[in-house]
Amino acid sequence: MEKKRGSLFTVRDAESAIITYTVLGLLYIIGICLHELIVGWSGILQMLRKLDATSPVFNRTAIAFIIFKEGADIMLRRFNEWRAEHAQSLEKAKEQGIEQGIEQGIERGRSEVYEAIAAWNKRRLAAEAKGIPFNEPPPSQNGHQHR
């Protein structure tokens, strides 16, 4: 049974987005204040008007930045999850392949041994039928490797 994947956007992502927006907002306010100080302070009211006039641009920019930032983070997390799952699948397939290879090797070895014994027995019976002495030991006793 396949495990259920969680939501793309988690509480951790929401916290990160809020913190990012707050930091960007503070930087925006500090930037406007510094700009007003550098170009000439016209009072707090003028600074508030400047903040109000430029806040829609700040909001669009900050939201776009957060969407890209969180989107990239989510994609990297999903990629790492996929990579971990893929590595597990490869390891499992490798283990199954090794087990299958061992089983095939054992079966092939049994087959070769059977063929060697059958060939030996055929030679023994042929020699016996011709009345020729047969001194060749069975394959399992002579240590001969058949390939």
N, C-alpha and C positions, 0 to 999 in steps of 0.2 A: 504494500500500500504506500502510495506516494505521500510524503509529508506535506502538510498545508503550508504554503508560503505566506508569510506575514504581509502586512500592508507595505506599500512602497514608502509612504511618508510616515515615519514613526514619531513618537513623542520627543525622542532625541533630536530628530530633524527639526521639529517645531521649536524646541528650545534654542537650537543653533540659529535658526532663522530669526527668532526674536532678539537674541543677543547680537547678531550681525546687524539687524536693523537699528538697534539701540546705539551701537558703536558708530555706525554710519551717521545716524542722526546727531549724535554729539559732535562728531567731526564736522558735520555740515554747519551746526550752530557756531562752533568755534571758528570755522572758516569765515562765516559771514561777519562775526564779531571782529576778527582780525582784519578783514577787508575794510570794514567801516573805520577801524582805527587807523589803518594805513592811508586811506583816501581822505580821511577827515571825519571826525566824529560829529554827527549831526543830532545826536541824542538817541535815547533808547527807543523812542517812537519811530524814528526813521529806520533803525535796525529791525524793529518788529515788522514794519512795512516791507522791507527787503526780504525778510524770512518768509512772509506771507506770499509775496509775489513769486518767489523762486521755489516754494515748497512743492508745487505739482511736478516740476521737473525733477526735484530731488526724489520724490516718492516713486515716480516711474523708473528712474535710474536705479534706486536702491532695490526696488522690487525685482527688476530685471536681473540685477547682480545676484540677488539672493536665489532667484529661480535657477540661474545658471550654476551658481555655487552648489546648491543643494542637489540639483539634477546631476551634476558631475559626481558628487559624493554618492548619491544613490546608485548611479550607473557603475561606479567603481566597486561598491559593496556587492551589487548583483554579479558583477564580473568575477569577483573573488569567490563568491558562493558557487558560481558555475564552475570556476577553475577547480575548487576543492571537490565538488561533486564529480567532475570529469576525471580528476586524478584518482578518486576512489573507484570509479567505473573502470579506468584503465588498469588499476592494480587488481581489481576483482577479475577482469578479463584475462590478465596476465596469469594470475593464479589458476584460473580454470584452464587456460591453454597449457600451462605446465602440467597440471594434473592429467589433462587429456593426452598430452604428449607422453607422459610416463605410462599411462594405460596402453597407448598404442605401441610404445616401445616394448612393454612386457609381452603384449600379444604377438608382436613381430618376433621377439626372441623365442617365445614358445613355438611359433610356427617354424622358425629356422631349426630349432633343436629337433622338432618332430620330423622335418624333412631330412635332416642329417641321419637320424636314427633309421628312417624308412629307407634311405639310400644305402646305408650300411647293411641293413637286413636284406635288401635286394641283392647286394653283392655276396652276402653270406649264403643266401639260398641258391644263387647262380653257381657259386663255387661248390656247394654241397651237391647240386644236381650233376655237376661235371665230375665229381669225385675228387676235386682239388682241395688240399688242406687249406683252411681259412684261419689265419692267426691274427687278423686285424682286431684290436680291441674295440668295443662299442664306443661311440663318440663321447659319451659321458665319462669314460674311463681314461681316454687318451689325452685329455686336456686340450684337444684341438679346437680352436675357435672357428666356427663357421660364419661366413658373412654373406 
